[in-house]
């Protein structure tokens, strides 16, 4: 066997090993891509399912505003009742 033949055989073996490694890398890349697509779908589903939780901040703010309005109405109603009751007492006297 000559050195040329030996060099050619070694070159073919190196090219085959590199090709096999490249095929393995490509297969793993496809697998990773599939897993990433699945993860993106799951993240979108989690996002859709938790939007109501994030909306609670707005709901709490509106509820606080409503409570303040109700307290103001209660205060004003009490003042009106007091004024009307006081007026009735002075009229009766």
Backbone bond lengths (Angstrom), bond angles and torsions (degrees), N, CA, C in turn:
res aa  C-N    CA-C-N  psi(-1)  N-CA   C-N-CA  omega(-1)  CA-C   N-CA-C  phi
1 X - - - 1.436 - - 1.528 107.91 -
2 X 1.305 116.23 130.63 1.461 120.42 -177.48 1.520 109.43 -87.78
3 X 1.308 115.19 168.89 1.461 120.78 179.21 1.527 110.63 -66.31
4 X 1.339 117.10 -32.07 1.465 120.22 178.69 1.522 109.82 -65.37
5 X 1.284 116.11 -43.60 1.462 120.12 -179.68 1.529 110.10 -65.52
6 X 1.326 115.81 -43.70 1.459 119.91 178.40 1.528 110.81 -62.37
7 X 1.305 117.87 -42.56 1.469 122.26 177.71 1.519 111.17 -63.08
8 X 1.333 116.69 -40.67 1.455 121.03 179.41 1.531 110.38 -64.80
9 X 1.315 117.52 -44.18 1.467 121.86 -179.71 1.533 109.68 -64.03
10 X 1.318 117.64 -44.61 1.468 121.61 178.94 1.532 109.41 -62.67
11 X 1.320 117.91 -41.35 1.461 122.07 177.89 1.520 111.91 -62.14
12 X 1.338 117.07 -43.07 1.471 121.12 178.56 1.527 109.75 -64.11
13 X 1.317 117.46 -42.14 1.469 121.08 179.39 1.525 110.08 -63.12
14 X 1.333 117.02 -43.65 1.473 120.60 179.24 1.524 109.99 -62.66
15 X 1.328 117.86 -44.69 1.467 121.32 179.78 1.530 110.11 -62.99
16 X 1.324 118.53 -41.24 1.461 121.76 178.48 1.532 111.36 -64.01
17 X 1.321 116.78 -43.36 1.468 120.22 178.80 1.529 110.26 -63.19
18 X 1.326 117.40 -44.31 1.460 121.21 178.87 1.524 110.20 -63.34
19 X 1.333 117.06 -41.14 1.462 120.56 178.86 1.525 110.73 -63.63
20 X 1.322 117.69 -42.72 1.461 120.61 178.23 1.531 111.08 -63.89
21 X 1.317 116.55 -41.88 1.468 119.55 177.28 1.527 111.10 -63.02
22 X 1.322 116.90 -41.34 1.461 121.07 179.17 1.532 111.01 -64.64
23 X 1.324 116.70 -41.14 1.467 119.98 176.94 1.525 110.17 -62.82
24 X 1.326 117.40 -41.67 1.465 121.16 176.97 1.517 112.16 -61.82
25 X 1.328 116.24 -42.29 1.469 120.80 178.39 1.523 110.31 -63.25
26 X 1.321 117.30 -43.39 1.458 120.70 179.53 1.528 111.35 -63.91
27 X 1.323 117.23 -39.90 1.469 120.32 178.19 1.527 110.78 -64.27
28 X 1.318 116.73 -42.41 1.468 120.12 178.04 1.528 111.16 -65.79
29 X 1.324 116.05 -37.62 1.467 119.70 177.88 1.527 110.50 -62.98
30 X 1.334 117.99 -41.14 1.473 120.94 176.43 1.519 110.87 -63.49
31 X 1.317 116.61 -41.44 1.462 120.25 179.10 1.520 110.70 -63.38
32 X 1.322 116.67 -43.57 1.465 121.34 178.30 1.521 110.00 -63.23
33 X 1.318 116.85 -41.08 1.471 120.50 178.41 1.524 110.74 -61.83
34 X 1.316 117.32 -43.03 1.472 120.87 177.45 1.518 111.93 -62.06
35 X 1.336 116.10 -42.49 1.464 119.83 178.20 1.526 111.15 -66.41
36 X 1.326 116.70 -38.01 1.469 120.30 178.19 1.527 110.84 -65.32
37 X 1.325 117.41 -40.14 1.466 120.40 176.90 1.523 110.82 -63.25
38 X 1.334 116.21 -42.90 1.463 119.86 178.03 1.526 110.73 -63.47
39 X 1.325 117.04 -41.99 1.467 120.98 179.14 1.520 110.85 -64.25
40 X 1.326 117.42 -39.77 1.468 120.46 178.77 1.524 110.38 -63.40
41 X 1.317 117.20 -38.55 1.465 120.25 176.98 1.514 111.81 -65.14
42 X 1.310 116.50 -40.77 1.464 121.03 179.25 1.526 110.22 -66.96
43 X 1.328 116.99 -40.58 1.470 120.50 178.36 1.522 110.21 -62.86
44 X 1.314 117.66 -41.39 1.469 120.91 177.97 1.525 110.61 -63.00
45 X 1.324 116.59 -39.16 1.462 120.61 178.42 1.528 111.06 -66.53
46 X 1.325 116.92 -42.23 1.470 120.82 177.58 1.524 109.73 -63.03
47 X 1.318 117.12 -42.31 1.464 121.31 178.93 1.523 110.52 -59.87
48 X 1.318 116.86 -45.35 1.468 120.49 -179.94 1.525 111.01 -65.16
49 X 1.330 117.04 -36.35 1.467 120.20 -178.10 1.517 113.62 -77.15
50 X 1.329 118.38 -20.34 1.465 120.23 -176.82 1.526 113.27 -106.82
51 X 1.297 118.45 2.89 1.476 119.89 178.18 1.518 111.32 -59.66
52 X 1.332 117.66 -36.02 1.462 119.86 179.97 1.523 111.45 -64.23
53 X 1.320 117.23 -32.92 1.465 120.11 178.19 1.526 110.00 -65.29
54 X 1.324 116.61 -43.07 1.459 119.95 179.91 1.527 110.96 -69.30
55 X 1.336 117.62 -27.18 1.463 121.22 178.62 1.524 111.64 -74.21
56 X 1.328 118.30 -14.02 1.466 120.62 178.56 1.519 112.26 -61.35
57 X 1.302 117.95 -30.46 1.467 120.91 177.72 1.525 109.49 -60.64
58 X 1.322 116.44 -45.52 1.459 120.05 178.26 1.528 110.70 -66.81
59 X 1.332 116.59 -40.28 1.460 120.76 179.25 1.515 110.46 -62.31
60 X 1.317 117.50 -42.46 1.466 120.82 178.87 1.520 111.34 -64.87
61 X 1.322 117.61 -38.20 1.465 120.44 178.77 1.523 110.59 -65.24
62 X 1.322 117.23 -42.90 1.469 120.81 178.22 1.524 110.17 -65.57
63 X 1.321 116.84 -41.34 1.466 120.37 178.93 1.530 110.88 -62.46
64 X 1.328 117.31 -39.10 1.466 120.69 177.86 1.527 110.36 -64.40
65 X 1.326 116.97 -41.15 1.466 120.27 177.38 1.529 110.73 -63.55
66 X 1.320 116.26 -42.30 1.470 119.85 178.11 1.525 111.12 -63.24
67 X 1.318 116.72 -39.85 1.463 120.64 178.71 1.520 110.85 -63.23
68 X 1.322 117.00 -43.01 1.461 120.47 177.45 1.521 110.76 -61.66
69 X 1.324 116.84 -41.34 1.465 120.46 177.50 1.515 111.45 -63.66
70 X 1.337 116.20 -42.03 1.461 119.99 178.86 1.523 110.94 -64.71
71 X 1.314 117.47 -38.80 1.477 120.19 177.62 1.523 110.90 -65.43
72 X 1.330 116.23 -39.80 1.469 119.42 177.83 1.520 110.36 -64.07
73 X 1.315 117.53 -42.33 1.471 121.04 178.04 1.526 109.83 -62.79
74 X 1.337 116.58 -42.61 1.455 120.49 179.64 1.526 110.71 -62.72
75 X 1.321 117.09 -43.48 1.468 121.44 179.25 1.524 110.42 -62.80
76 X 1.326 116.19 -45.68 1.465 119.76 179.79 1.525 111.29 -65.50
77 X 1.316 116.90 -40.13 1.462 120.11 178.46 1.521 110.65 -64.28
78 X 1.308 117.72 -39.68 1.466 121.09 178.26 1.524 110.17 -64.55
79 X 1.340 116.42 -40.22 1.462 119.61 178.52 1.523 110.76 -65.08
80 X 1.314 116.33 -39.25 1.469 120.23 178.70 1.524 110.05 -65.26
81 X 1.330 116.97 -45.09 1.463 120.85 179.03 1.518 110.32 -61.09
82 X 1.303 116.47 -42.30 1.460 120.95 -179.92 1.522 110.43 -64.40
83 X 1.337 115.63 -43.45 1.462 119.10 -179.97 1.519 110.75 -65.82
84 X 1.306 117.71 -42.04 1.467 121.07 -179.92 1.523 110.07 -68.34
85 X 1.305 117.39 -42.16 1.469 120.89 178.98 1.518 110.68 -64.78
86 X 1.292 117.77 -42.24 1.464 122.53 -179.93 1.505 110.19 -65.06
87 X 1.300 116.18 -38.72 1.450 121.70 179.98 1.525 110.21 -65.93
88 X 1.339 116.82 -39.97 1.452 120.53 177.86 1.510 111.61 -63.55
89 X 1.349 117.95 -37.47 1.443 122.32 -179.31 1.527 111.27 -67.03
90 X 1.343 117.23 -39.95 1.460 119.70 -179.83 1.506 110.77 -71.98
91 X 1.308 118.64 -30.81 1.450 121.86 178.90 1.529 109.96 -70.60
92 X 1.339 116.93 -39.16 1.463 121.49 -178.95 1.521 111.43 -70.17
93 X 1.314 118.25 -26.85 1.442 121.56 -176.05 1.463 112.65 -80.90
